[in-house]
Amino acid sequence: MLLLTIAALHITFIRFYIYWTMRWVDIPVHILAGIWIVLTAAWIFEWIFPALSISFFEAIMLGLIVGGLWEISEVLMGIVNPFLHGYVADTVKDMCDDVIGATLGFFVVLWMCKIEKTETQ
């Protein structure tokens, strides 16, 4: 459901040029994406290695790596021009939003693990 929300927001914001007219709207999209990245990674990680769980460091690194790849893809697709004034500041803000989302995602994973342990006892 979270991925569908992110996709719907992203498609709507691109279709109606909202990203370019309301500069702040990408903040919640990056945060939601960071949460989704960590939740998905934790699910896959638990499926492959059931005895282990995702660490805070791994969650942050995933947010940075996927966020960085997203920023690179925007440049490669010509969505943004890295030579324009403000590009670096916007990219740093986006990466910070990805890390905030990854942090929130990590805490959601901890909360979900706590609920799961409580239910199995």
Backbone torsions as a table, in degrees:
resi	resn	phi	psi	omega
1	MET	NA	-39.0	179.7
2	LEU	-63.3	-42.8	178.9
3	LEU	-63.1	-39.6	177.7
4	LEU	-64.1	-38.6	177.4
5	THR	-63.4	-46.5	179.3
6	ILE	-61.7	-46.4	-179.3
7	ALA	-62.5	-43.5	179.8
8	ALA	-63.0	-44.2	177.4
9	LEU	-61.2	-47.0	-177.1
10	HIS	-61.7	-47.0	-179.7
11	ILE	-63.2	-44.0	178.9
12	THR	-62.9	-45.4	-178.0
13	PHE	-65.2	-35.1	177.4
14	ILE	-73.5	-47.0	-176.4
15	ARG	-58.5	-39.7	-177.3
16	PHE	-104.3	16.8	176.2
17	TYR	56.4	30.2	-178.1
18	ILE	-69.4	-36.1	177.6
19	TYR	-56.7	-33.5	-174.8
20	TRP	-91.7	-14.5	-179.5
21	THR	-106.5	-24.9	177.9
22	MET	-126.4	91.6	-170.3
23	ARG	-61.1	-23.1	-174.7
24	TRP	-82.3	-16.0	-171.9
25	VAL	-67.2	-18.9	178.4
26	ASP	-75.2	-14.3	179.9
27	ILE	-61.2	-55.4	179.4
28	PRO	-63.8	-30.9	179.1
29	VAL	-65.8	-44.0	178.6
30	HIS	-65.6	-40.4	179.7
31	ILE	-65.3	-46.6	177.5
32	LEU	-61.0	-39.3	178.8
33	ALA	-64.7	-40.2	177.4
34	GLY	-61.6	-41.5	177.0
35	ILE	-62.1	-47.7	-178.0
36	TRP	-61.6	-41.4	-179.8
37	ILE	-57.7	-48.5	-177.1
38	VAL	-69.3	-41.9	178.6
39	LEU	-61.4	-43.2	179.5
40	THR	-66.9	-44.2	179.6
41	ALA	-63.1	-41.7	179.5
42	ALA	-63.7	-40.0	178.1
43	TRP	-63.2	-46.9	179.3
44	ILE	-65.2	-43.5	-179.3
45	PHE	-60.2	-44.7	179.4
46	GLU	-67.2	-33.6	179.4
47	TRP	-67.1	-39.9	-178.4
48	ILE	-82.2	-42.3	-177.7
49	PHE	-123.6	78.9	-172.8
50	PRO	-59.1	-26.5	-177.2
51	ALA	-82.2	-11.5	-177.0
52	LEU	-111.0	161.8	174.7
53	SER	-132.6	163.3	-177.7
54	ILE	-73.2	138.4	178.8
55	SER	-91.4	164.8	178.3
56	PHE	-60.7	-42.9	179.1
57	PHE	-60.0	-45.2	178.7
58	GLU	-62.6	-39.1	178.9
59	ALA	-62.6	-46.6	-179.8
60	ILE	-64.2	-43.7	-180.0
61	MET	-62.7	-39.5	177.2
62	LEU	-62.1	-43.7	177.3
63	GLY	-59.8	-43.7	179.3
64	LEU	-67.6	-43.8	-177.6
65	ILE	-66.1	-51.1	-178.2
66	VAL	-67.1	-40.6	176.3
67	GLY	-61.9	-41.5	177.5
68	GLY	-64.1	-41.6	177.3
69	LEU	-63.8	-37.3	177.6
70	TRP	-62.9	-45.2	-179.9
71	GLU	-63.3	-40.4	177.8
72	ILE	-64.2	-41.6	179.9
73	SER	-64.3	-34.9	177.3
74	GLU	-62.3	-39.9	178.5
75	VAL	-68.0	-47.1	-177.5
76	LEU	-63.9	-32.4	179.0
77	MET	-85.0	-3.6	178.6
78	GLY	78.7	16.9	179.3
79	ILE	-72.7	-36.5	178.5
80	VAL	-126.2	156.6	176.8
81	ASN	-110.9	112.2	-176.3
82	PRO	-68.6	-8.1	-178.7
83	PHE	-95.0	-4.5	179.2
84	LEU	-78.8	151.8	177.3
85	HIS	-62.2	133.2	177.5
86	GLY	95.1	-7.9	-178.0
87	TYR	-62.1	-46.6	-176.5
88	VAL	-63.8	-45.3	180.0
89	ALA	-61.9	-41.5	179.3
90	ASP	-65.4	-40.0	179.4
91	THR	-66.3	-41.7	177.5
92	VAL	-62.7	-42.6	177.5
93	LYS	-61.1	-44.7	179.1
94	ASP	-60.4	-42.7	-179.9
95	MET	-66.6	-37.9	175.6
96	CYS	-62.9	-41.4	177.2
97	ASP	-62.7	-38.9	176.6
98	ASP	-61.9	-41.2	179.4
99	VAL	-68.0	-40.0	176.2
100	ILE	-59.5	-45.9	178.0
101	GLY	-62.5	-41.9	179.4
102	ALA	-64.1	-38.5	177.6
103	THR	-63.8	-47.2	177.5
104	LEU	-61.2	-41.2	177.7
105	GLY	-60.9	-40.2	178.6
106	PHE	-61.8	-43.8	179.6
107	PHE	-68.1	-31.9	174.0
108	VAL	-64.9	-42.1	178.2
109	VAL	-61.6	-44.5	177.9
110	LEU	-59.9	-43.9	179.7
111	TRP	-62.3	-43.8	179.9
112	MET	-65.3	-38.6	178.0
113	CYS	-65.7	-37.8	178.9
114	LYS	-64.7	-42.3	178.3
115	ILE	-63.6	-43.0	-178.8
116	GLU	-63.1	-41.9	179.5
117	LYS	-66.3	-37.9	178.3
118	THR	-64.2	-40.7	-178.5
119	GLU	-70.3	-29.6	-177.8
120	THR	-85.3	-9.6	-177.8
121	GLN	-87.7	NA	NA
